[in-house]
Amino acid sequence: MTTTPSEALGWLATGVFVASYFFKRPAMLRTMQMCGAALWILYGLLIHAIPVVVANVLVFLAAAWTLSRSRLAAEGNHPAR
């Protein structure tokens, strides 16, 4: 069985996203979720699947927003809610 480059990217994205849940620190969890979402975005673009792209842009933005919000709270610049 031969794996295409786009399938390999999809499997890599799956692995990165699942692995993100094994990180104990929230910042690492969010960072890995962003990496996984970025890979899924590339995958969606390669296979021309706009719903995959849009869903993962939203995941990426949500992870980035919560990561930046928690970093600002840790620095005392903005309260986390």
C-alpha positions in Angstrom: 0.0 0.0 0.0 1.4 3.4 -1.0 0.8 6.5 1.0 0.6 9.8 -0.9 2.3 12.9 0.3 -1.1 14.4 1.2 -2.1 11.3 3.2 1.2 11.4 5.0 0.6 15.0 5.9 -2.9 14.1 7.2 -1.4 11.3 9.4 1.3 13.6 10.7 -1.4 16.3 11.5 -3.4 13.6 13.3 -0.4 12.5 15.3 0.6 16.0 16.3 -2.9 17.0 17.4 -3.4 13.8 19.4 0.0 14.1 21.0 -0.9 17.7 22.1 -3.2 16.2 24.8 -0.4 14.5 26.5 1.3 17.8 27.5 0.6 18.8 31.0 1.4 22.5 30.6 -1.4 24.4 29.0 1.0 26.6 27.0 2.5 23.5 25.4 -0.9 22.0 24.8 -2.0 25.2 22.9 1.3 25.4 21.0 1.0 21.8 19.8 -2.7 22.3 18.9 -1.6 25.3 16.8 1.0 23.1 15.1 -1.5 20.4 14.4 -4.1 22.8 13.1 -1.5 24.4 10.8 -0.7 20.9 9.4 -4.4 20.3 9.0 -4.8 23.6 7.1 -2.0 22.6 4.7 -3.7 19.2 4.3 -7.0 20.8 3.6 -5.5 23.1 1.0 -3.7 20.2 -0.7 -6.9 18.2 -1.0 -9.1 21.2 -1.7 -11.3 20.7 1.3 -12.4 24.1 2.4 -14.4 22.8 5.5 -11.1 21.2 6.8 -9.3 24.5 6.2 -11.9 26.7 7.9 -12.4 24.4 10.9 -8.6 24.3 11.5 -8.2 28.1 11.0 -10.8 28.4 13.8 -8.9 25.9 16.0 -5.6 27.7 15.3 -7.1 31.1 16.2 -8.8 29.8 19.4 -5.5 28.1 20.6 -3.5 31.3 19.8 -6.0 33.5 21.5 -6.1 31.4 24.7 -2.3 31.0 24.7 -1.8 34.8 24.4 -4.4 35.5 27.0 -2.8 33.1 29.5 0.6 34.6 28.8 -0.6 38.1 29.4 -2.3 37.0 32.6 1.0 35.4 33.7 2.8 38.6 33.1 0.1 40.5 35.1 -1.0 42.6 32.1 -4.4 41.1 31.5 -6.7 39.0 33.7 -7.5 35.5 32.5 -11.2 34.7 32.4 
